[in-house]
Amino acid sequence: MSNAEAMTQDEVVQALYQFAAEQMRDGASNQQIQSALMEKGVDAESAGIIVSQLNELRDQQTKEAAQKHMMFGALWCIGGIVVTALTYSTASEGGTYVVAWGAIIFGAVQFFRGVFQSGM
């Protein structure tokens, strides 16, 4: 097999994955995607592998996004608490302090968004 044929085969595989990903993004079920792939000439086993790998990739991306939400949410929340605690301690002898409620609430919401997204 020449290099040009291998590239063509790789391009075909890439196009099939792209087609299946678009179907998945549009809300098609796994069975519908497999059927559509089989209509394009893909055997049942290969169609199942494509759908399975795309599902694994989607799950991995969802998990990574959830972890980012939790991390940044925790940082915002903790940062807001630290600012509040520091300004409160300096104002204990008289003066004003800042309650960074925006950062605290935003951080908590972001954190729990990640928790729910991860399915914990």
Sine and cosine of phi, psi and omega as CSV:
sin_phi,cos_phi,sin_psi,cos_psi,sin_omega,cos_omega
0.00,0.00,0.76,-0.65,-0.03,-1.00
-0.99,0.15,0.20,-0.98,0.00,-1.00
-0.89,0.46,-0.61,0.79,0.00,-1.00
-0.90,0.43,-0.64,0.76,0.03,-1.00
-0.92,0.39,-0.63,0.77,0.02,-1.00
-0.90,0.44,-0.66,0.76,0.03,-1.00
-0.90,0.43,-0.65,0.76,0.01,-1.00
-0.89,0.45,-0.68,0.74,0.03,-1.00
-0.90,0.43,-0.66,0.75,0.05,-1.00
-0.89,0.46,-0.65,0.76,0.03,-1.00
-0.90,0.43,-0.61,0.79,0.03,-1.00
-0.91,0.42,-0.71,0.70,0.02,-1.00
-0.88,0.48,-0.70,0.71,0.02,-1.00
-0.86,0.51,-0.69,0.72,-0.01,-1.00
-0.90,0.43,-0.62,0.79,0.03,-1.00
-0.91,0.41,-0.68,0.73,0.05,-1.00
-0.90,0.44,-0.66,0.75,0.01,-1.00
-0.89,0.46,-0.70,0.71,0.02,-1.00
-0.87,0.50,-0.73,0.68,-0.01,-1.00
-0.90,0.43,-0.63,0.78,0.02,-1.00
-0.90,0.43,-0.64,0.77,0.04,-1.00
-0.90,0.43,-0.66,0.76,0.05,-1.00
-0.88,0.48,-0.69,0.72,-0.01,-1.00
-0.90,0.45,-0.69,0.72,0.00,-1.00
-0.89,0.46,-0.54,0.84,0.00,-1.00
-0.99,0.15,0.00,1.00,0.09,-1.00
1.00,-0.08,0.19,0.98,0.03,-1.00
-0.94,0.35,0.56,-0.83,0.03,-1.00
-0.96,0.27,0.26,-0.97,0.04,-1.00
-0.84,0.54,-0.67,0.74,-0.01,-1.00
-0.90,0.43,-0.65,0.76,0.03,-1.00
-0.90,0.44,-0.64,0.77,0.01,-1.00
-0.92,0.40,-0.70,0.71,0.03,-1.00
-0.87,0.50,-0.68,0.73,0.01,-1.00
-0.89,0.45,-0.67,0.75,0.00,-1.00
-0.91,0.42,-0.63,0.78,0.05,-1.00
-0.91,0.42,-0.65,0.76,0.00,-1.00
-0.92,0.40,-0.55,0.84,0.07,-1.00
-0.91,0.42,-0.44,0.90,0.03,-1.00
-1.00,0.07,0.05,1.00,0.07,-1.00
0.98,-0.19,0.12,0.99,0.02,-1.00
-1.00,0.10,0.69,-0.73,0.02,-1.00
-0.94,0.33,0.33,-0.94,-0.11,-0.99
-0.86,0.50,-0.66,0.75,-0.02,-1.00
-0.90,0.43,-0.72,0.70,0.00,-1.00
-0.91,0.41,-0.63,0.78,0.04,-1.00
-0.89,0.46,-0.65,0.76,0.04,-1.00
-0.90,0.43,-0.63,0.78,0.02,-1.00
-0.91,0.42,-0.70,0.71,0.00,-1.00
-0.86,0.51,-0.75,0.67,-0.02,-1.00
-0.90,0.43,-0.66,0.75,0.00,-1.00
-0.89,0.46,-0.71,0.70,0.00,-1.00
-0.91,0.41,-0.61,0.79,0.04,-1.00
-0.92,0.40,-0.62,0.79,0.05,-1.00
-0.90,0.44,-0.67,0.74,0.03,-1.00
-0.89,0.46,-0.67,0.74,0.02,-1.00
-0.90,0.44,-0.69,0.73,0.02,-1.00
-0.89,0.46,-0.69,0.73,0.02,-1.00
-0.89,0.45,-0.65,0.76,0.01,-1.00
-0.90,0.43,-0.69,0.73,0.00,-1.00
-0.91,0.41,-0.62,0.79,0.04,-1.00
-0.90,0.43,-0.67,0.74,0.02,-1.00
-0.90,0.44,-0.69,0.73,0.01,-1.00
-0.90,0.44,-0.66,0.75,0.03,-1.00
-0.91,0.42,-0.65,0.76,0.02,-1.00
-0.89,0.46,-0.67,0.74,0.01,-1.00
-0.90,0.44,-0.62,0.79,0.04,-1.00
-0.91,0.42,-0.69,0.73,0.03,-1.00
-0.87,0.50,-0.69,0.72,-0.01,-1.00
-0.91,0.41,-0.68,0.73,-0.03,-1.00
-0.90,0.43,-0.78,0.63,-0.03,-1.00
-0.92,0.39,-0.59,0.81,0.06,-1.00
-0.88,0.47,-0.70,0.72,0.02,-1.00
-0.89,0.45,-0.66,0.75,0.01,-1.00
-0.89,0.46,-0.70,0.72,0.02,-1.00
-0.89,0.45,-0.72,0.69,-0.03,-1.00
-0.89,0.45,-0.76,0.65,0.01,-1.00
-0.89,0.46,-0.66,0.75,0.04,-1.00
-0.86,0.51,-0.68,0.73,0.04,-1.00
-0.90,0.44,-0.64,0.77,0.04,-1.00
-0.91,0.41,-0.67,0.74,0.00,-1.00
-0.90,0.44,-0.71,0.70,0.02,-1.00
-0.87,0.50,-0.71,0.71,0.02,-1.00
-0.88,0.48,-0.73,0.68,-0.03,-1.00
-0.90,0.44,-0.67,0.74,-0.01,-1.00
-0.91,0.42,-0.72,0.69,-0.01,-1.00
-0.94,0.35,-0.53,0.85,0.05,-1.00
-0.92,0.39,-0.67,0.74,-0.02,-1.00
-0.92,0.39,-0.57,0.82,0.04,-1.00
-0.97,0.25,-0.39,0.92,0.00,-1.00
-1.00,-0.03,0.00,1.00,-0.05,-1.00
-0.91,0.42,-0.39,0.92,0.03,-1.00
-1.00,-0.02,0.13,0.99,-0.03,-1.00
0.89,-0.46,0.65,-0.76,-0.01,-1.00
0.79,-0.61,-0.18,-0.98,-0.04,-1.00
-0.94,-0.34,0.31,-0.95,0.05,-1.00
-0.64,-0.77,0.26,-0.97,-0.05,-1.00
-0.94,-0.33,0.78,-0.63,0.17,-0.99
-0.98,-0.20,0.94,-0.33,-0.07,-1.00
-0.99,0.12,0.88,0.48,-0.09,-1.00
-0.92,0.40,-0.50,0.87,0.01,-1.00
-0.89,0.46,-0.73,0.68,0.00,-1.00
-0.92,0.39,-0.63,0.78,-0.02,-1.00
-0.91,0.42,-0.74,0.67,-0.02,-1.00
-0.93,0.38,-0.72,0.69,0.02,-1.00
-0.84,0.54,-0.71,0.70,0.00,-1.00
-0.88,0.47,-0.68,0.73,0.00,-1.00
-0.90,0.43,-0.69,0.73,0.02,-1.00
-0.89,0.46,-0.71,0.70,0.01,-1.00
-0.88,0.47,-0.69,0.73,0.00,-1.00
-0.88,0.48,-0.76,0.65,-0.04,-1.00
-0.95,0.33,-0.45,0.89,0.13,-0.99
-0.86,0.50,-0.70,0.72,0.05,-1.00
-0.91,0.41,-0.64,0.77,0.02,-1.00
-0.88,0.48,-0.74,0.67,-0.01,-1.00
-0.93,0.38,-0.58,0.81,0.03,-1.00
-0.91,0.42,-0.58,0.81,-0.02,-1.00
-0.98,0.22,-0.26,0.97,0.04,-1.00
0.99,0.11,0.34,0.94,-0.01,-1.00
-0.93,0.36,0.00,0.00,0.00,0.00
